[in-house]
Amino acid sequence: MRKIIIAGNWKMFKTSFEAVELVNELKRTLSDVSEVDVVVCPPFTALAEVQDVLLETNIGVGAQNMYWEDSGAFTGEVSAPMIKAIGVQYVIIGHSERRQFFGETDATINKKIKAALKHQLTPIVCIGEVLAEREGGKTFDVIKTQLDGSLVNLTAAEIENIVLAYEPVWAIGTGKTASPAQAQEVHKFIREWLTKKFDAAIANKVRIQYGGSVKPENTAELMGQPDIDGALVGGASLKSDSFTAIVKNCLQVI
Ligand code: PGA
């Protein structure tokens, strides 16, 4: 049985002061939840302070991006060992906003995944189609290409340490959620891809999150789908009450 994992992607929101305020609240509201893995992903500038507040709690911490080299002349970049040294356990890789605004490709995403795994960080790897692709009936082709490219040359042991996040780009920040059936259909496709590439036992272990306008009201129905194992939450992760409600609503389907 896969444990549900709810991760908050704060994007470019919150100063370190605001970040500490929010995680202090989450520490209070979510300290009794052990049935669900909970992760927050603040901006780099708040990572260390957030990690300090959440030390010895059941809430994990993730970065939102990283570079694949360990160190070097790469102005403005942050490496896996730097993130790891703070005590952080997760890193979001290949979010659609990074693909769209910062030129990330499946090839660079693959390098980042490998670097994260080498340093025992759990990558949360994002994939998803844009609206024109969905409307053009290309969703499965796009997902397959992204999986083939970003997960190329990964071993079975490595794939087990990855979390995948299916995020239809047209549902991100738009208030338009994929219906549970639409999301389940793609999640099932992703699990079948994993089965073909590895085997059923491995495919059954990999957690696949859904992302795109997840809110307290749609959480239980989405999490109730057989192949949806969590959520990557943007907007609704920025407030303690909505993020707490999302986590707690998962308990209805466990
Ligand atoms: P959203 O963002 O929940 O605000 O749609 C999700 C994401 O980008 O990960």
Residues whose N, C-alpha, C, O or C-beta is under 5 A from the ligand:
A	BS01	PGA	N9 A171 I172 G173 T174 G211 G212 S213 V214 L232 V233 G234 G235 A236
